[in-house]
């Protein structure tokens, strides 16, 4: 199993953190940058890292597993009002089939879509919003990443060449991954509005 670099972050405002930890270990530099903004931005009232657990069925193994989104964030909307968000941070090649580099990415996308469907349901039940943030949302310089010329087929655990297609109740189909299921099903707002939700600031810069 591959080992990934981890990043330690000492929380500056522990009163805002939804947990007893004063230092957390993050799994990527993107998560580290996002955690710093949650900690330091005055518009963020509360936040937590990997504090929500959501059951889902893995389409690759057909087994029940638990998905843990990256961040839970409560943002002030002024006049005593607030808004809750679940944020997942993922690169485009694990979010959009158009950007998949290989079969492994296609498998990751199939699994991620199963996780994110359940995250949307969880968010709806808890009056929250679920959003997936990629490099284009977090940083400047990634806005015009082109789709790959040689498209990777969406992964199906049955080894079928047909795209994964979910059906609504009543039999009508929803978009398949070949038509960017992720971008349509998991983005309820424009990218500009999505970035504004992360504390009403411009994109973060790499540190």
N, C-alpha and C positions, 0 to 999 in steps of 0.2 A: 504494500500500500504506500502510495506517495506521501511524503511528509511535506507540509507547507510551512512557510515561515509564519510565526505569530508575532503579535505586537502588543506590548503592555501599555496601558494608559492609566495614569493616576488621576482619579476624578477630582476636579477642582471644586465643584459645588455638590458635595455628597447629599445635601438636602433635596436636590432635584432628582437624584438617582433612585429608581424603584428597585431597591435591593440593599443589602447590608454591606456589599463590597465597597472598598475605597479604591481598589485597583481592579481593572478588568483585562482579560486577554482576548484580543480580537484576531480574526483569521485572515485579514488582508489590510493593506495600507488604505484602501478605499473605506473600509469600515472604520479604521482609525480616524481618518479625516472627518467622517460623518459623526463619530462619537464626540470629537472635539467640538463640533458645531452645536450638537445637542447640549453639551455641558456648558458652553460659554454663551450661547445666544439667550438674551433675556426673554424672547418670545416663547422659548421652550419652557413649559412649566414643570413637566416631568418626563423622564425617559428611562428606558431599560433596554438592556442588551440580552437577547435570547431568553426572554422571560415568558413567552407565550408558547404553549404546546398544542399542536393541532393534528389529530389523527387523519391519515389519508391512506388510500390503497395504491401501492406502487404498481404501475402498469407493466413494468419490466419483469417483475417477479410474482405479480398477483398476490402480494402479501400485505398485511396491514402494518403500517409504520407510523412514525411521529415526525411531523414537520415543525421545525422551530424557526420562525421568521427572525431576521436579524435584529430589528429595532421596533419597539413600541414607543411612540412619541405623542405627548399631549401638548398642543400648541395653543397659545392664547390668541383669541380673536377679538379681544378688547371688550370693555363693558361687562366684565365678569363671565364672558363666554369662552369656551375652549372647544377644540376639535381633536379627536383621537385618530392616530394613523398607525398602521403596520407597514413597515418598510422592509423590503428585501433588496439587497444590493447584488447584482449579477452582471457579468459582462454580456455584451450583445450576442456573442457566439453561443451563449447558454440560454438565451432568451428568445431569439428570433431564428427561425429555420433558414431565412435568407442569408444569415451571417454564419451559419454552422460551418466549421472548418473540416469536419470529418464525421464518421459514424458515431464516435464517442460523444461528440457534441449533440448529435441528433437524439441519442439516448438520454442525455442529460436534459434536453428540452422536453422530451416526452414525460420524464419524471417531474420536472419543474412545473409543467402545466397541470399535472395531477395535484401537486402540492398547492398551487396557486388557486385552483378552483375551490379547494376546501378553505383556503385563507379568505377568499371573497365571502364565502358563506359565514365564516366566523366573524368577519368584520361587519357584515350585515346584521348579525344577531346582537352585536355589541355596539351598534351605532358608530362604527369606525369606518375608515377608508383604507383599503389595501393598495399599495403602489409598489411597482418594481422599478428600481433606479439602476441605470447602466452608466457607462462612462460618458455618454453624451449628456446625461442629466447632471452629472456631478462635476465635470471638468470642461473647460474650454478646449477647443482643438479637436473634438471628436464628433462634431455635428454632421459631417458629410462623409461618414464611412460608407463606402459603396457596398451593395449586395455582392456576394461572391458570384463570379461568372459561371462556375460549375456548381450547380445547386446540389445540396445533399438531400436525399429523400428523407422524409419524416420517418422516425423509427417506430416499428410495431413489433411487439413481443411475439407475434404470430409469424413474423418474417414475411408478411404480406407487403406487396409493393403499393397497395392502396394507402392513401393518406389516412391518418387517424381522424375520424369524424364523429363527433358527439351528437346526440339527438336531444332536442327538447321534448318535454311531455307533449304528446299529440303527434309526434313523428317528424316534425320539421327539423331540418338540419341547422347546425350552427357552423361557422367558418372552420375549415380544416387548417392544420398548421401550415400547409403550403400557401395559404392566403393570409399568413400572419395572424394566427389566432391570438398570440400573445399581445401584439400591439393593439388589437381591437378589443379583446375581452378583458384585458387587465389595465387599460389606460382609459379612465373615464373622463379625463381632462386633457387639455393640450399640454405639450411639454413645458411651455412657459408658465402655465398655471401650476404644474407639478413642481417645478423648481421653486416657485414662490411659496409653496406649502412647507418647504423645508426651511422655515424660519424667515421667509420674506427677504432673502439676500440673493446676491448674484452667485454664480457658480463658484465653488471653492477652488482654490489653487493648490497645486501639488506642493507638499512640504518636503 
